[in-house]
């Protein structure tokens, strides 16, 4: 069921509790939240496994360690599902940072790291053909030692789709940041299959993560079309 929200919620979107705020053809509405089916891909299962591991390890921290994470969380800000700024807890911050540390091959930190900040990547040159899916950063950070590149991509979309960044999921493992063209075709097709003329567009998100602190940069958005 859909409900038209008041003007007080003019720019909200996303889900909270049992409702979802959305926009269709210029009209904003609220509907009962859908939770989807219970089928998970192997990638989703892997993500869930890491979060489950971190939830358990948080419970094993000492009181002093928990207080340290809570103190650091007070200096950070998150974003609610409705798009507004929100405070985060020590447990939230512990999970957010350690998720990327674990994903890039490290061990979860029991004590909070000194945050250094991570700049977003430069724009990428993209070329998609039947033979290759090439990705190359146009500029490099000064120090790439602790950085890894995460590339997320949507399934192939038709020409009528103008925005599908929310459908982008990680393709391939975390990558070293290199000043050369990389062919991500095999990684892409392992997740989404081949791009076709009927659905020639791919929407991408890419960003850096710091393997020592777990910090994530801002996301860069890009679109590429077959041919």
Secondary structure by P-SEA (a helix, b strand, c coil): cbbbbcccccccccccccbbbbcccccccccccccccccccaaaaaaaaaaaaaaaaaaaccaaaaaaaaaaaaabbbbcccccbbbbcaaaaaaaaaaaaaaacccccccccccbbbbbbcbbbbbbccccbbbbbcccccccccbbbbbbbccccccccccccccccccccccccccccccaaaaaaacccccccccccccccccccccccccccbbbbbccccc
